Amino acid sequence: MKISKDSELSRVSIQNSKRESIRKPVDMDGFYNSGTGWHPCKIYDISTGGAALKLNQFFLEGDEILLRFGNNSSSEIFNTTVANVNGQRIGIRFKEDSTTKHLIEKIMSIY
């Protein structure tokens, strides 16, 4: 079966549109904990579904980490799962519940 270029592009576009929420570019500090204490990271985009981080530690997809936004004394701690890895940059997925979504929306409105 021959697939036209237009059909192939549509299929690729559909496959690449897994994202359920819109990403917002940010430049904010954060801290993560994978069981070895809190370490600084840079958060460079965020959505209600997850965030993209730059950090100095190696992770694998499926690893679970805790995340704090802003300074290390931030009271809110988010449970996350590593969704993808690209060197020092990782994508994380937030735990899906209405409280987390509300808190992330609040953080997004500030930045």
C-alpha positions as CSV (number, residue, x, y, z in Angstrom):
1,M,0.0,0.0,0.0
2,K,1.4,3.4,-1.0
3,I,0.9,6.3,1.5
4,S,0.9,9.8,0.1
5,K,3.1,12.4,1.7
6,D,0.0,14.3,2.9
7,S,-1.4,11.2,4.7
8,E,2.0,10.4,6.2
9,L,2.4,13.9,7.6
10,S,-1.1,13.8,9.1
11,R,-0.3,10.5,10.7
12,V,3.0,11.8,12.1
13,S,1.2,14.9,13.4
14,I,-1.4,12.8,15.2
15,Q,1.2,10.6,16.7
16,N,3.2,13.6,18.0
17,S,0.2,15.3,19.5
18,K,0.1,13.1,22.7
19,R,0.4,16.2,24.9
20,E,-2.8,16.9,26.7
21,S,-1.9,20.3,28.1
22,I,-0.2,23.4,26.7
23,R,3.4,24.0,27.7
24,K,4.4,27.4,29.1
25,P,8.1,28.4,28.7
26,V,9.6,29.5,32.0
27,D,13.0,30.2,33.5
28,M,12.6,29.2,37.1
29,D,14.7,27.5,39.8
30,G,13.6,24.4,41.5
31,F,14.8,21.5,43.6
32,Y,14.4,17.8,43.1
33,N,14.9,14.8,45.4
34,S,15.4,11.2,44.1
35,G,16.1,9.8,47.5
36,T,19.6,11.4,48.0
37,G,18.5,14.8,49.3
38,W,17.4,18.0,47.6
39,H,19.4,19.2,44.6
40,P,19.0,22.4,42.4
41,C,17.5,22.2,38.9
42,K,16.3,24.6,36.3
43,I,12.7,24.4,35.1
44,Y,12.4,25.6,31.5
45,D,8.8,24.7,30.7
46,I,5.7,23.7,32.6
47,S,2.2,22.5,31.9
48,T,-0.6,21.0,34.1
49,G,0.6,17.6,33.0
50,G,4.3,18.0,33.6
51,A,7.5,20.0,33.3
52,A,10.9,20.0,31.6
53,L,13.9,20.2,33.8
54,K,17.7,20.7,33.4
55,L,19.7,19.0,36.1
56,N,23.0,17.3,36.8
57,Q,21.9,13.7,37.5
58,F,21.2,10.8,35.3
59,F,17.6,9.4,35.2
60,L,15.7,6.7,33.4
61,E,12.1,6.9,32.2
62,G,9.9,5.7,35.0
63,D,12.1,7.0,37.8
64,E,10.1,8.8,40.5
65,I,11.3,12.1,41.9
66,L,10.0,14.8,44.1
67,L,10.0,18.4,42.9
68,R,9.8,21.8,44.5
69,F,9.4,25.1,42.6
70,G,11.3,28.2,43.7
71,N,13.5,28.1,46.7
72,N,14.4,24.9,48.7
73,S,12.0,25.9,51.5
74,S,8.9,25.9,49.3
75,S,6.1,24.1,51.1
76,E,4.6,22.3,48.1
77,I,6.3,19.1,47.1
78,F,5.1,17.4,43.9
79,N,5.3,13.7,43.2
80,T,6.5,13.1,39.6
81,T,7.6,10.4,37.2
82,V,10.3,10.8,34.6
83,A,8.6,10.6,31.2
84,N,11.6,11.2,28.9
85,V,15.3,11.8,29.1
86,N,17.6,13.8,26.8
87,G,21.0,14.1,28.4
88,Q,20.8,16.6,31.3
89,R,17.2,17.5,30.3
90,I,14.3,15.4,31.4
91,G,10.5,15.6,31.0
92,I,8.5,14.8,34.1
93,R,4.8,13.9,34.6
94,F,2.9,15.2,37.6
95,K,0.7,12.9,39.6
96,E,-2.8,13.4,38.1
97,D,-5.3,14.8,40.6
98,S,-7.3,17.9,40.9
99,T,-5.3,19.4,43.8
100,T,-2.0,19.0,41.9
101,K,-3.6,20.5,38.7
102,H,-4.9,23.5,40.7
103,L,-1.5,24.2,42.3
104,I,0.3,23.9,39.0
105,E,-2.2,26.3,37.4
106,K,-1.5,28.8,40.2
107,I,2.3,28.5,39.7
108,M,1.8,28.9,36.0
109,S,-0.2,32.1,36.5
110,I,2.7,33.6,38.5
111,Y,5.4,33.0,36.0
